[in-house]
Amino acid sequence: MDYRNLGRTGLRVPPLCLGTMTFGLQCDEATSFAILDKAFDSGIDFIDTADVYPLGGDATTAGRTEEIIGLWMKQRGNRNKIVLASKCAGAMGPGSNDVGLSRYHIHKAVDESLRRLQTDVIDLYQVHWFDPRTPIEESLRALDDLVRWGKVRYVGCSNYPAWRLAEALAASERLGIARYDSLQPRYNLLYREIETELLPLCRSQGLGVIVYNPMAGGFLSGKYHKGDEPLEGGRFTLGNAGRMYQHRYWHDALFDAVEELRGACDSRGVAMATAAVAWVIAQPGITSAIVGASRPDQLDASLAAADLELDDGLKAACDAAWWSLPRRPVVEGYR
């Protein structure tokens, strides 16, 4: 794959990153290993996870995804060939200090992630979302500690609005400490809010942009149609995440936009999922797109995106999908 620098850093990553939030709930250990093997053998050596995964789980499953990845790397002996990313901020216990971005929680969370991942360093450590209860200076100093101690190599953030990201970058510069070198936002053909402020900010300040939901949680795979009920066990019904995904995508206007795009893709013999991912990784300022699966064969469409160049007509159809949608308020907080 054509590797890209993560923002202004010297770290090189492929345009596709393996997302792992299905591991440990939607996927058992054997299936998770098969997905990891296929991704790695196909050139995806960039893996993203989080301490709270798997998606849709609860306190009894939190951390299981990292445990699976750690066991896989140990059995395959390939840790030094992987760019490993994880996140913290979510609740990892019942205590009032088991959540958020305090120095207490960040220091505790990274040690527990290192143990589960069976490694001594995390290449990219990201805060999963901002914490309005903790001063940004405290969070950034705690992350700087981790870089200086050698527990993480780079730090990044996820789900930050532009003004909070700008605030964090300014604080890091003022304090002379490690700054966020990447942002992980939601971005796809049906959700392009980051283009207004976040992407220009990241391009200006040299941040890598690693986007999640490039296929809109499977909505752009083409398997859903207007009038369908969400499939049991899928992203749109999964545990405590199902309602969030339905709120994001399960709307008539989005179904109509997908049908229009389906026609443009079918006439060219291109899988809609492949076109969706290819469009994302071709956008200015995008470093990598996080692609996931609940079966190894589901990676095929995403892998094909790395080599697909959209023609002008398909580019226009992809662009039209967003501009055909009614505008909705952007919810502050987890986006």
Beta strands, then each sheet from edge to edge (+ up, - down):
strand 1: 4-5
strand 2: 12-13
strand 3: 16-19
strand 4: 46-48
strand 5: 83-88
strand 6: 122-127
strand 7: 152-158
strand 8: 180-184
strand 9: 208-211
strand 10: 288-291
sheet 1: 1+ 2-
sheet 2: 3+ 4+ 5+ 6+ 7+ 8+ 9+ 10+ 3+
end
